[in-house]
Amino acid sequence: MKKISFICIGLLSLLLYTSCEHHSHHAEEATYLVTQPIRKDTSIFKEYVCQIRSFQHIELRALEKGYLQNIYIDEGQFVKKGQLMFRIMPLIYQAEVEKAEAEAKFVEVEYLNTKQLADKNIVSQSELALAKAKLDKAQAELALARTHLSFTEVKAPFDGIMGRFNVRLGSLVDEGELLTTLSDNSKVWVYFNVPEAEYLDFATSDRKENLLKVKLQMANGKLFDQEGVVETIEADFNNETGNIAFRATFANPKGILRHGETGNILMPVHLENVLLIPQKATFEILGKKYVFVIDQNGVANMREIVTDTEMPHLFEIKKGISDNEKILIEGLRKVKHGDEIKCDLVSMQKVLAELNHLHAE
């Protein structure tokens, strides 16, 4: 039995040795792809949550008290400047106009009679002046009555889209009561908040003219088909958030954007002569990023790196590796620190082309 056990142990050892030798043989035969970082100029888009506001958005309120007699438009309807929208029952104001007209005519007749007498020196010029003053007063009261009557008709001050009605036909409305809103969406103002550090980069950049044009990503993830322009920056920072508001203007010829929508502003940032590597060449350990750098002898050495800007499939390298070093871009889970490997060098241009193709898909 001892001899049989010895023979079994020997056979098992031989099998394990053969298996390890076979595995080692395959590990040595494996070839991995490596590349070198590339230094180039590029641009990225920084995203900012934004709020969309109509170029003009106003509240329409009743200028006189009374019953709402007519509604000539509907919610969400496009109206033209000067179009009649609401009429408040004008009976009282119409009566006041007629009364003022009668008084004005009476005073006018008195004035004309006094003028004839004054021309014949029958009455003094002071009496004529008094009659003229009475006529002016009556005409002013008539103009005031007509103004009050005109206030019973609410007309659109500009082209726009009606909002939701706050009143219904027959409602008793008070002076100043909100009727609805009106929005001019021919162009929109888009507000977004920028941190202080990024504002300073913008304000001091020699190339800030390139940052004036921005894109809008709508809530459905699609890009708006018009490009916007940053036209103004608020005067003050928000002390609670440390941000300052930028305002971009977008043309809205199709009326797609409406007051109150949200989205993301994409602001281009130009990066000059930055060092780039593929994201897939990196891995993390305890929150720190690493790559495998391949030396002249083909030995893979794990090295910590510090990244700056993150782009689709790419990292900008702040420190950790230099331009001419080779980094592993595949088999990161198979290779260990200190392993000697066979590798094929692939140009970073080819890697970028493949990554852009994946990104496009």
Stockholm file with secondary structure:
# STOCKHOLM 1.0

chainA/1-361         MKKISFICIGLLSLLLYTSCEHHSHHAEEATYLVTQPIRKDTSIFKEYVCQIRSFQHIELRALEKGYLQNIYIDEGQFVKKGQLMFRIMPLIYQAEVEKAEAEAKFVEVEYLNTKQLADKNIVSQSELALAKAKLDKAQAELALARTHLSFTEVKAPFDGIMGRFNVRLGSLVDEGELLTTLSDNSKVWVYFNVPEAEYLDFATSDRKENLLKVKLQMANGKLFDQEGVVETIEADFNNETGNIAFRATFANPKGILRHGETGNILMPVHLENVLLIPQKATFEILGKKYVFVIDQNGVANMREIVTDTEMPHLFEIKKGISDNEKILIEGLRKVKHGDEIKCDLVSMQKVLAELNHLHAE
#=GR chainA/1-361 SS CHHHHHHHHHHHHHHHHHHHHHHHHHHHHCEEEEECCEEEEEEEEEEEEEEEEEEEEEEEECSSCEEEEEECSCTTCEECTTCEEEEECCHHHHHHHHHHHHHHHHHHHHHHHHHHHHHTTSSCHHHHHHHHHHHHHHHHHHHHHHHHHHTTEEECSSSEEECCCSSCTTCEECTTCEEEEEEEEEEEEEEEEEEHHHHHHHHHCTTGGGGSEEEEEETTSCBCSSCEEEEEECSSCBTTTTEEEEEEEEECTTCCCCTTCEEEEEEEEEEEEEEEEEGGGCEEETTEEEEEEECTTSBEEEEEEEEEEEETTEEEEEESCCTTCEEECSCTTTCCTTCBCEEEECCHHHHHHHHHHHHHC
#=GC SS_cons         CHHHHHHHHHHHHHHHHHHHHHHHHHHHHCEEEEECCEEEEEEEEEEEEEEEEEEEEEEEECSSCEEEEEECSCTTCEECTTCEEEEECCHHHHHHHHHHHHHHHHHHHHHHHHHHHHHTTSSCHHHHHHHHHHHHHHHHHHHHHHHHHHTTEEECSSSEEECCCSSCTTCEECTTCEEEEEEEEEEEEEEEEEEHHHHHHHHHCTTGGGGSEEEEEETTSCBCSSCEEEEEECSSCBTTTTEEEEEEEEECTTCCCCTTCEEEEEEEEEEEEEEEEEGGGCEEETTEEEEEEECTTSBEEEEEEEEEEEETTEEEEEESCCTTCEEECSCTTTCCTTCBCEEEECCHHHHHHHHHHHHHC
//
